[in-house]
């Protein structure tokens, strides 16, 4: 015996259509739902199929199952109208004005298929005018996806929401959970901590019942990023009560600002910028023949540039380093007026050291080096800055070395080199300093020699020499190897790799062109060379391009171009927030 099973696609839709026709004409309606004196005729069977609430109501053993009129007092007429339209047509009409009524009805009547549509509407309609309202609705009705998206929108657009007066803005109406998630966020672009503190205070003052959330909010304010006068005013204000633990955090931040020279050693969550990422900072040197004052930031991934700050003094043949995300600029040559005549200057070596704080965009002069140094090398070992060799303004070459103690803001002599040298390069591997090349006092030619210095032992030791004599070159540590790159007036473009474990040098793939007086920085496993000069038609010519060396695969790649030719610059990676951009 055979049989045939067939399916009609249109039948299901036709049934719904006919139900709607019957409803619109009031035919076969066996119940009337009444809300606020508005009557809505409907069919019990379809209501029971679409809503768990009505299914339970219309069971045989309930009183409502026999009733022909049912009064619903919890929901609004607008909400019921929208949900009935959805039950009969599968279409849900939504606007920001009717959203809450519709969600209230869908939730109360347990029409679960309508709730995801409301959530999707919130996500798709979120904008500056309704984002806080949308977050409140999503929080009230437990719409987790919509709440996550609206909070994300608020966080990334907070800088625009804060452009007006906080008082009277939607931000004051924001629900507690969303406000807490906002203040906890590490990713708030273009908003400084002082604006966030102002938002927290205004939000707490708007409704005194919110003081229950004061502790968790203040625990996520980054007090170390606030100016000293703001911290003091916050501590003594009485509008928002502060718990002893919060007052203790404020005192800690005040102490953080009271000992500025120690700040690089005191970094924690409360002094770390939000929305920060690594930027390559270009410091000092020359462009178009003039000393550069601007410090620029470069994002190697997006090729985006931003102005960071201005140097306190124009400089070349200097050194830079980063500790605790503070940038130090040491020594070098800077313009100095002759006989007090500002129009007539010469370049003079200096021992001055400046420190830049990207959190507050401030420079501070710390203790100067014991020697005036240019064309020297500096390294960081165990948060101590070592300055080695170099020359002064009278071309006297140094054999001295010294180190800076951040905790005491003092420079102390270290073990001297066994010779006087300048123009050498340096790198650190496993807390051991390595210097290579340079020129000895009284000699014209550069050298191949390599020396190491272990801070714990306090002695300089000679290591295997490079295969190429170099001067004005640079070194970089990548993983467990040290690489040396081109120096001034080298006839070839070879680079070398040093293995500290085996005290052995290896020549690697040469660059495709010569280059000197460039900036160098390591980003992940890639060594970037920025700007500099090259030989062209027997002349020194400034170059715009940035090239990268992949240390793992021993290959070169051209990355992009600088905005203008840059020579003699120094580079480091500094964590910056978008709020630092000028």
NUTIFI-999061 format. One record per residue (C-alpha): z negated, y negated, x negated; residue number from 1. Coordinates in Angstrom, 2 decimals, m for minus. Example, Ala and Ser with C-alpha at 12.3 -4.5 7.8 and 13.67 -1.06 7.14 Angstrom:
<pts>
        w        v        u    k
    m7.80     4.50   m12.30    1
    m7.14     1.06   m13.67    2
</pts>
This chain:
<pts>
        w        v        u    k
     0.00     0.00     0.00    1
     0.99    m3.39    m1.51    2
    m0.19    m6.90    m0.72    3
     0.78   m10.49    m1.64    4
    m1.67   m13.25    m2.65    5
    m0.31   m16.82    m2.49    6
    m1.85   m20.25    m3.24    7
    m0.95   m23.56    m1.62    8
    m1.68   m26.54    m3.87    9
    m1.44   m29.09    m1.09   10
    m3.80   m27.42     1.35   11
    m7.03   m28.59    m0.30   12
    m5.91   m32.20    m0.36   13
    m4.61   m31.95     3.19   14
    m8.04   m30.80     4.41   15
    m9.70   m33.84     2.84   16
    m7.04   m36.09     4.30   17
    m7.55   m34.70     7.77   18
   m11.33   m35.05     7.45   19
   m10.80   m38.73     6.62   20
    m8.49   m39.15     9.62   21
   m11.08   m37.57    11.90   22
   m13.78   m39.82    10.44   23
   m11.72   m42.99    10.82   24
   m11.11   m42.18    14.51   25
   m14.65   m40.97    15.15   26
   m13.40   m37.48    16.11   27
   m15.61   m34.38    15.85   28
   m18.27   m36.42    14.01   29
   m21.57   m34.66    14.65   30
   m23.96   m37.03    12.88   31
   m24.42   m40.76    12.37   32
   m26.07   m42.08     9.22   33
   m27.85   m45.39     9.79   34
   m28.76   m47.83     7.00   35
   m29.91   m51.41     7.62   36
   m28.57   m51.28    11.21   37
   m25.15   m50.14     9.90   38
   m23.95   m46.88    11.44   39
   m21.68   m44.44     9.61   40
   m20.26   m41.49    11.60   41
   m19.72   m38.34     9.52   42
   m19.32   m34.56     9.60   43
   m22.32   m32.45     8.70   44
   m20.20   m29.68     7.23   45
   m18.47   m31.93     4.69   46
   m21.71   m33.72     3.83   47
   m23.42   m30.38     3.20   48
   m20.52   m29.26     0.96   49
   m20.67   m32.45    m1.13   50
   m24.38   m33.19    m1.40   51
   m27.39   m31.03    m2.23   52
   m29.50   m33.55    m0.30   53
   m27.54   m33.01     2.94   54
   m27.23   m29.28     2.38   55
   m31.02   m28.99     2.36   56
   m31.31   m31.40     5.31   57
   m28.92   m29.53     7.60   58
   m30.36   m26.04     7.21   59
   m31.19   m24.32    10.50   60
   m34.95   m24.58    10.12   61
   m35.10   m28.39     9.57   62
   m35.60   m31.00    12.25   63
   m32.66   m33.04    10.91   64
   m30.28   m30.10    11.42   65
   m30.45   m30.74    15.18   66
   m30.44   m34.54    14.96   67
   m27.33   m36.58    15.70   68
   m28.68   m39.81    14.18   69
   m30.36   m39.95    10.76   70
   m31.93   m43.11     9.34   71
   m31.75   m43.50     5.54   72
   m34.16   m46.17     4.36   73
   m33.98   m45.88     0.58   74
   m30.34   m46.70    m0.12   75
   m28.17   m49.69     0.82   76
   m25.27   m49.81     3.28   77
   m22.88   m50.69     0.44   78
   m23.98   m47.71    m1.60   79
   m23.71   m45.30     1.33   80
   m20.27   m46.65     2.24   81
   m18.97   m46.05    m1.30   82
   m20.43   m42.55    m1.51   83
   m19.07   m41.53     1.91   84
   m15.64   m42.81     0.87   85
   m15.93   m40.68    m2.28   86
   m16.99   m37.59    m0.29   87
   m14.03   m37.95     2.06   88
   m11.33   m39.08    m0.42   89
   m12.50   m38.21    m3.97   90
   m11.94   m41.90    m4.79   91
   m14.88   m44.05    m5.90   92
   m14.56   m47.82    m5.63   93
   m16.69   m49.55    m8.29   94
   m17.43   m53.07    m9.49   95
   m20.33   m54.58   m11.37   96
   m21.57   m56.03    m8.07   97
   m21.66   m52.63    m6.33   98
   m22.45   m50.39    m9.31   99
   m26.21   m50.24    m8.86  100
   m26.00   m49.65    m5.09  101
   m23.47   m46.87    m5.64  102
   m25.53   m45.17    m8.35  103
   m28.64   m45.45    m6.22  104
   m26.90   m43.73    m3.31  105
   m25.24   m41.07    m5.49  106
   m28.55   m40.23    m7.15  107
   m30.63   m40.22    m3.98  108
   m28.09   m38.20    m1.99  109
   m27.44   m35.90    m4.99  110
   m23.68   m36.42    m4.96  111
   m23.56   m35.40    m8.61  112
   m19.78   m35.61    m9.04  113
   m19.90   m39.39    m8.51  114
   m22.43   m40.06   m11.30  115
   m20.14   m39.33   m14.31  116
   m17.56   m41.67   m12.78  117
   m20.16   m44.45   m12.72  118
   m21.01   m43.70   m16.34  119
   m17.34   m43.86   m17.34  120
   m16.95   m47.16   m15.47  121
   m19.89   m48.65   m17.40  122
   m18.39   m47.58   m20.74  123
   m14.90   m48.90   m19.94  124
   m16.10   m52.18   m18.44  125
   m18.72   m53.19   m21.00  126
   m18.23   m56.73   m22.32  127
   m20.25   m59.71   m23.53  128
   m21.02   m60.85   m19.98  129
   m22.39   m57.56   m18.66  130
   m23.43   m55.41   m21.66  131
   m27.18   m55.96   m21.20  132
   m26.96   m55.38   m17.45  133
   m24.92   m52.23   m18.11  134
   m27.49   m50.95   m20.59  135
   m30.27   m51.54   m18.07  136
   m28.40   m49.63   m15.36  137
   m27.60   m46.78   m17.75  138
   m31.23   m46.59   m18.81  139
   m32.55   m46.70   m15.24  140
   m30.32   m43.84   m14.08  141
   m30.49   m41.76   m17.27  142
   m26.78   m42.08   m18.10  143
   m27.14   m41.07   m21.75  144
   m23.48   m41.47   m22.75  145
   m23.19   m44.89   m21.13  146
   m26.52   m45.98   m22.61  147
   m25.45   m44.96   m26.12  148
   m22.13   m46.81   m25.84  149
   m23.59   m49.97   m24.34  150
   m26.35   m50.13   m26.95  151
   m23.73   m49.66   m29.65  152
   m21.71   m52.51   m28.11  153
   m24.76   m54.80   m27.98  154
   m25.66   m54.07   m31.61  155
   m22.16   m54.74   m32.94  156
   m21.72   m57.88   m30.85  157
   m25.25   m59.21   m31.12  158
   m24.08   m62.03   m33.40  159
   m22.00   m63.38   m30.50  160
   m24.73   m62.85   m27.94  161
   m27.12   m64.84   m30.16  162
   m24.81   m67.82   m30.49  163
   m26.23   m69.31   m27.30  164
   m29.84   m70.00   m26.43  165
   m31.84   m66.77   m26.18  166
   m33.86   m68.21   m23.33  167
   m32.02   m67.56   m20.09  168
   m29.60   m65.11   m21.73  169
   m29.11   m61.51   m20.67  170
   m30.83   m60.38   m23.86  171
   m34.17   m61.38   m22.36  172
   m33.53   m58.95   m19.49  173
   m32.70   m56.02   m21.80  174
   m34.74   m52.89   m21.15  175
   m37.43   m51.87   m23.63  176
   m35.74   m48.69   m24.88  177
   m32.52   m50.54   m25.73  178
   m34.38   m53.39   m27.40  179
   m36.32   m50.94   m29.57  180
   m33.13   m49.08   m30.52  181
   m31.52   m52.42   m31.39  182
   m34.32   m53.48   m33.73  183
   m34.38   m50.01   m35.31  184
   m30.68   m50.15   m36.13  185
   m29.49   m50.25   m39.75  186
   m26.08   m51.49   m38.65  187
   m26.30   m55.00   m37.15  188
   m23.41   m57.06   m38.54  189
   m23.51   m60.82   m39.14  190
   m27.12   m61.26   m38.00  191
   m29.91   m62.22   m40.39  192
   m33.48   m61.04   m39.98  193
   m34.77   m64.44   m38.87  194
   m32.55   m64.35   m35.80  195
   m33.77   m60.83   m35.01  196
   m37.39   m61.93   m35.30  197
   m36.68   m64.83   m32.93  198
   m35.13   m62.41   m30.45  199
   m38.16   m60.10   m30.59  200
   m40.59   m62.97   m30.00  201
   m38.61   m64.41   m27.08  202
   m38.20   m60.95   m25.51  203
   m41.93   m60.22   m25.72  204
   m42.86   m63.64   m24.33  205
   m40.49   m63.28   m21.37  206
   m42.69   m60.65   m19.74  207
   m46.28   m60.14   m20.87  208
   m46.19   m56.48   m19.84  209
   m43.78   m55.97   m22.74  210
   m46.58   m56.55   m25.24  211
   m47.12   m52.79   m25.04  212
   m43.95   m52.51   m27.15  213
   m44.92   m55.18   m29.69  214
   m46.17   m52.74   m32.30  215
   m43.03   m50.58   m32.44  216
   m40.79   m53.66   m32.45  217
   m42.65   m55.39   m35.28  218
   m42.76   m52.16   m37.26  219
   m38.97   m52.33   m37.40  220
   m38.67   m56.00   m38.35  221
   m37.82   m56.26   m42.05  222
   m40.41   m58.80   m43.11  223
   m39.28   m58.82   m46.73  224
   m36.02   m60.46   m45.63  225
   m37.81   m63.36   m43.94  226
   m38.51   m66.64   m45.75  227
   m42.07   m67.31   m46.84  228
   m42.66   m70.18   m44.40  229
   m41.46   m68.00   m41.48  230
   m43.92   m65.27   m42.45  231
   m46.82   m67.71   m42.61  232
   m45.98   m69.23   m39.22  233
   m45.68   m65.76   m37.70  234
   m49.07   m64.74   m39.08  235
   m50.94   m67.71   m37.55  236
   m49.08   m67.93   m34.21  237
   m51.05   m66.89   m31.14  238
   m48.30   m66.48   m28.54  239
   m47.76   m62.81   m29.34  240
   m50.90   m60.89   m30.39  241
   m50.53   m59.00   m33.68  242
   m52.33   m55.76   m34.46  243
   m54.15   m55.39   m37.79  244
   m51.41   m53.07   m39.05  245
   m48.69   m55.63   m38.28  246
   m50.72   m58.39   m39.95  247
   m51.07   m56.12   m42.97  248
   m47.27   m55.74   m43.12  249
   m46.82   m59.52   m42.96  250
   m49.37   m60.03   m45.77  251
   m47.51   m57.43   m47.85  252
   m44.26   m59.38   m47.31  253
   m46.00   m62.65   m48.24  254
   m47.21   m61.01   m51.46  255
   m43.65   m59.74   m52.04  256
   m42.46   m63.36   m52.02  257
   m45.43   m64.57   m54.04  258
   m44.36   m62.51   m57.09  259
   m40.60   m63.05   m57.10  260
   m39.98   m61.71   m60.60  261
   m41.39   m58.31   m59.56  262
   m39.29   m57.98   m56.41  263
   m36.67   m55.58   m57.86  264
   m39.47   m53.06   m58.41  265
   m40.94   m53.50   m54.91  266
   m37.98   m52.52   m52.77  267
   m38.54   m50.57   m49.56  268
   m37.20   m50.44   m46.00  269
   m38.70   m53.85   m45.19  270
   m36.73   m55.60   m47.94  271
   m33.44   m53.75   m47.46  272
   m30.62   m55.51   m45.66  273
   m29.11   m54.05   m42.52  274
   m25.41   m53.31   m42.27  275
   m25.05   m53.26   m46.03  276
   m22.43   m51.51   m48.10  277
   m21.36   m51.56   m51.70  278
   m19.21   m54.48   m52.83  279
   m17.83   m54.97   m56.32  280
   m19.00   m58.39   m57.48  281
   m16.88   m60.32   m59.98  282
   m19.01   m62.58   m62.18  283
   m18.00   m65.25   m64.68  284
   m14.99   m65.27   m66.99  285
   m11.90   m67.44   m66.67  286
    m9.04   m67.92   m64.22  287
    m5.99   m70.03   m64.98  288
    m7.67   m71.11   m68.20  289
   m10.80   m72.47   m66.49  290
   m14.28   m70.95   m66.37  291
   m14.96   m69.46   m62.95  292
   m17.92   m70.64   m60.88  293
   m17.45   m68.52   m57.74  294
   m18.88   m65.02   m57.49  295
   m16.49   m62.95   m55.40  296
   m17.04   m59.64   m53.63  297
   m14.35   m56.96   m53.32  298
   m14.40   m53.95   m51.00  299
   m12.37   m51.29   m52.77  300
   m11.86   m49.29   m49.57  301
   m10.55   m52.05   m47.29  302
    m9.29   m54.38   m50.06  303
   m11.24   m57.14   m48.35  304
   m12.53   m60.13   m50.34  305
   m15.47   m62.36   m49.59  306
   m17.16   m65.30   m51.26  307
   m20.71   m64.34   m52.27  308
   m22.25   m67.31   m54.07  309
   m21.73   m69.78   m56.93  310
   m23.05   m69.25   m60.43  311
   m25.84   m71.51   m61.66  312
   m23.76   m72.02   m64.80  313
   m20.20   m71.17   m65.77  314
   m20.16   m68.46   m68.39  315
   m18.06   m66.06   m70.47  316
   m18.84   m63.31   m73.03  317
   m21.96   m62.63   m70.94  318
   m23.50   m59.46   m69.51  319
   m24.55   m58.41   m66.01  320
   m26.61   m55.60   m64.53  321
   m28.20   m54.62   m61.20  322
   m31.78   m53.47   m60.60  323
   m33.23   m52.98   m57.12  324
   m30.03   m54.52   m55.73  325
   m30.71   m57.78   m57.60  326
   m27.93   m59.07   m59.85  327
   m28.89   m60.26   m63.34  328
   m26.58   m62.52   m65.38  329
   m27.56   m62.66   m69.05  330
   m26.57   m64.96   m71.89  331
   m22.96   m65.57   m72.84  332
   m21.21   m68.81   m73.64  333
   m21.51   m71.81   m71.34  334
   m20.14   m75.38   m71.53  335
   m22.42   m77.86   m73.28  336
   m21.83   m81.60   m73.52  337
   m21.36   m83.18   m76.93  338
   m23.67   m86.12   m77.72  339
   m24.52   m86.49   m74.03  340
   m20.87   m87.13   m73.15  341
   m20.08   m85.08   m70.04  342
   m16.33   m85.46   m70.56  343
   m16.50   m83.81   m73.97  344
   m17.90   m80.27   m74.05  345
   m18.01   m77.20   m76.23  346
   m18.97   m73.60   m75.53  347
   m22.44   m72.69   m76.67  348
   m24.22   m69.34   m76.67  349
   m27.29   m69.19   m74.44  350
   m30.32   m67.00   m73.89  351
   m30.67   m67.99   m70.21  352
   m31.05   m65.21   m67.62  353
   m30.45   m65.77   m63.91  354
   m31.18   m63.37   m61.09  355
   m29.39   m63.39   m57.73  356
   m31.08   m62.13   m54.56  357
   m28.43   m61.15   m51.96  358
   m31.11   m60.84   m49.27  359
   m31.78   m64.59   m49.19  360
   m28.67   m65.72   m51.13  361
   m30.87   m67.29   m53.79  362
   m30.69   m67.63   m57.56  363
   m33.78   m67.65   m59.73  364
   m34.07   m68.28   m63.45  365
   m36.28   m65.64   m65.08  366
   m37.57   m65.58   m68.64  367
   m34.85   m66.13   m71.22  368
   m33.96   m63.69   m73.98  369
   m35.58   m64.14   m77.38  370
   m32.12   m64.66   m78.93  371
   m29.08   m66.59   m77.81  372
   m26.38   m63.97   m77.36  373
   m22.65   m63.77   m76.63  374
   m20.36   m60.76   m77.01  375
   m23.40   m58.50   m76.84  376
   m24.19   m55.44   m74.77  377
   m26.87   m54.76   m72.19  378
   m28.10   m51.58   m70.51  379
   m30.74   m50.61   m67.97  380
   m33.18   m47.80   m68.84  381
   m36.17   m47.04   m66.59  382
   m35.80   m50.48   m64.96  383
   m35.98   m52.21   m68.36  384
   m32.99   m54.36   m69.39  385
   m31.98   m53.94   m73.04  386
   m29.93   m56.60   m74.83  387
   m28.38   m55.48   m78.12  388
   m26.53   m57.29   m80.91  389
   m24.06   m60.09   m80.26  390
   m23.64   m63.51   m81.87  391
   m24.93   m67.04   m81.38  392
   m23.14   m70.41   m81.30  393
   m22.98   m70.63   m85.11  394
   m21.25   m67.23   m85.26  395
   m24.37   m65.66   m86.72  396
   m24.30   m61.96   m85.90  397
   m27.43   m60.24   m84.57  398
   m28.89   m56.88   m85.48  399
   m31.76   m57.47   m83.10  400
   m32.42   m55.72   m79.82  401
   m34.87   m56.69   m77.08  402
   m35.88   m55.52   m73.62  403
   m36.94   m57.26   m70.43  404
   m40.03   m56.09   m68.55  405
   m39.51   m57.06   m64.89  406
   m43.14   m56.46   m64.01  407
   m44.34   m58.99   m66.60  408
   m41.23   m61.22   m66.68  409
   m41.20   m61.06   m70.48  410
   m38.78   m60.11   m73.26  411
   m40.05   m57.98   m76.15  412
   m38.39   m57.07   m79.44  413
   m37.12   m53.52   m79.69  414
   m36.07   m51.48   m82.73  415
   m33.38   m53.38   m84.62  416
   m29.96   m51.93   m85.31  417
   m29.35   m50.86   m88.91  418
   m26.57   m53.49   m89.08  419
   m25.47   m56.80   m87.56  420
   m22.78   m56.35   m84.90  421
   m21.01   m58.03   m81.99  422
   m18.26   m57.06   m79.56  423
   m19.60   m53.53   m79.18  424
   m19.66   m51.58   m75.90  425
   m22.59   m49.70   m74.39  426
   m23.44   m47.07   m71.78  427
   m26.47   m45.05   m70.70  428
   m26.63   m41.27   m70.32  429
   m29.88   m39.46   m69.46  430
   m31.86   m42.62   m70.28  431
   m30.35   m42.79   m73.79  432
   m28.40   m45.89   m74.81  433
   m25.08   m45.40   m76.60  434
   m23.21   m48.21   m78.34  435
   m19.77   m47.92   m79.90  436
   m17.33   m49.96   m81.94  437
   m17.59   m53.72   m82.43  438
   m17.38   m55.74   m85.63  439
   m19.98   m55.86   m88.37  440
   m21.13   m59.15   m89.86  441
   m18.75   m60.34   m92.58  442
   m16.02   m57.86   m91.64  443
   m12.67   m58.55   m89.97  444
   m11.84   m55.05   m88.81  445
   m13.48   m53.29   m85.91  446
   m15.31   m49.99   m86.41  447
   m15.40   m46.49   m84.89  448
   m19.14   m45.90   m85.27  449
   m21.34   m44.71   m82.42  450
   m25.14   m45.00   m82.28  451
   m27.70   m43.85   m79.75  452
   m31.18   m45.14   m78.93  453
   m33.92   m43.19   m77.18  454
   m36.57   m45.57   m75.81  455
   m39.26   m42.91   m76.12  456
   m38.48   m42.19   m79.78  457
   m37.71   m45.80   m80.67  458
   m35.03   m45.04   m83.28  459
   m31.27   m45.61   m83.58  460
   m29.34   m42.47   m84.49  461
   m25.76   m42.25   m85.70  462
   m23.48   m40.01   m83.61  463
   m19.95   m38.69   m84.00  464
   m17.56   m41.64   m84.35  465
   m14.71   m42.46   m81.97  466
   m11.21   m41.58   m83.11  467
   m10.12   m45.20   m82.59  468
   m11.74   m48.35   m83.93  469
   m12.44   m50.71   m81.03  470
   m13.71   m54.23   m80.39  471
   m14.30   m55.97   m77.05  472
   m13.83   m52.65   m75.29  473
   m15.93   m51.09   m72.51  474
   m17.74   m47.82   m71.85  475
   m18.63   m46.06   m68.61  476
   m20.73   m43.03   m67.75  477
   m19.28   m40.65   m65.15  478
   m21.21   m37.46   m64.42  479
   m22.17   m36.02   m67.82  480
   m19.57   m37.77   m69.95  481
   m19.10   m41.23   m71.45  482
   m15.62   m42.80   m71.43  483
   m14.38   m45.58   m73.69  484
   m11.57   m47.86   m72.56  485
    m9.30   m50.35   m74.25  486
   m10.48   m53.19   m76.44  487
    m8.85   m56.32   m77.83  488
    m5.55   m56.01   m79.74  489
    m5.40   m52.22   m79.76  490
    m1.94   m50.94   m80.75  491
    m2.14   m48.01   m78.32  492
    m3.51   m47.53   m74.81  493
    m5.54   m44.38   m75.52  494
    m8.91   m43.72   m73.95  495
   m11.56   m41.24   m75.06  496
   m14.32   m39.12   m73.58  497
   m17.61   m38.40   m75.30  498
   m19.70   m35.30   m74.61  499
   m23.34   m36.22   m75.44  500
   m24.43   m32.59   m75.33  501
   m22.00   m31.46   m78.03  502
   m21.63   m34.85   m79.78  503
   m17.86   m34.59   m79.49  504
   m14.98   m36.94   m78.60  505
   m11.76   m36.02   m76.78  506
    m8.65   m38.16   m76.29  507
    m7.41   m38.43   m72.72  508
    m4.35   m39.61   m70.84  509
    m3.48   m43.14   m72.03  510
    m3.02   m46.08   m69.71  511
     0.57   m46.98   m68.91  512
     0.06   m50.49   m70.33  513
    m2.34   m52.33   m72.62  514
    m5.22   m54.40   m71.27  515
    m8.25   m56.27   m72.59  516
   m10.90   m58.78   m71.39  517
   m11.03   m56.95   m68.05  518
   m13.89   m56.19   m65.70  519
   m15.05   m52.58   m65.37  520
   m17.11   m50.82   m62.74  521
   m17.65   m47.22   m61.60  522
   m17.26   m46.40   m57.90  523
   m18.12   m42.77   m57.16  524
   m16.00   m40.81   m59.68  525
   m13.43   m43.54   m60.28  526
   m13.54   m46.15   m63.04  527
   m11.96   m49.42   m61.91  528
   m10.47   m51.95   m64.32  529
   m10.08   m55.39   m62.77  530
    m7.86   m58.16   m64.10  531
    m7.86   m58.99   m67.79  532
    m5.01   m59.77   m70.18  533
    m2.07   m57.88   m71.61  534
     0.62   m58.47   m74.20  535
     3.99   m59.63   m72.92  536
     6.77   m61.09   m75.09  537
     4.29   m61.45   m77.98  538
     1.96   m63.52   m75.82  539
    m1.36   m62.95   m74.06  540
    m0.67   m62.92   m70.32  541
    m3.30   m62.71   m67.57  542
    m2.87   m59.83   m65.13  543
    m3.64   m59.65   m61.42  544
    m3.86   m55.95   m60.80  545
    m6.75   m53.53   m60.30  546
    m6.24   m50.00   m61.62  547
    m8.38   m46.93   m61.16  548
    m9.03   m44.01   m63.48  549
    m9.92   m40.70   m61.84  550
   m12.31   m39.21   m64.39  551
   m12.25   m35.77   m62.79  552
    m8.45   m35.39   m62.78  553
    m7.68   m37.60   m65.80  554
    m5.11   m39.77   m64.00  555
    m4.42   m43.47   m63.35  556
    m3.56   m45.23   m60.12  557
    m2.78   m48.84   m59.30  558
    m5.13   m49.95   m56.51  559
    m4.15   m53.51   m55.53  560
    m3.97   m57.04   m56.93  561
    m6.53   m59.77   m57.45  562
    m6.12   m63.05   m55.61  563
    m5.50   m64.73   m58.97  564
    m5.52   m63.75   m62.68  565
    m9.09   m63.12   m63.80  566
   m10.14   m62.59   m67.44  567
   m13.42   m62.00   m69.22  568
   m15.23   m61.15   m65.98  569
   m18.14   m58.76   m65.60  570
   m18.44   m56.44   m62.61  571
   m21.21   m54.56   m60.84  572
   m21.72   m52.90   m57.47  573
   m24.06   m54.82   m55.18  574
   m25.14   m53.77   m51.70  575
   m24.25   m56.66   m49.40  576
   m24.55   m57.31   m45.69  577
   m21.85   m59.07   m43.69  578
   m24.41   m61.83   m43.20  579
   m23.96   m62.60   m46.95  580
   m20.33   m63.62   m46.47  581
   m19.54   m67.32   m46.84  582
</pts>
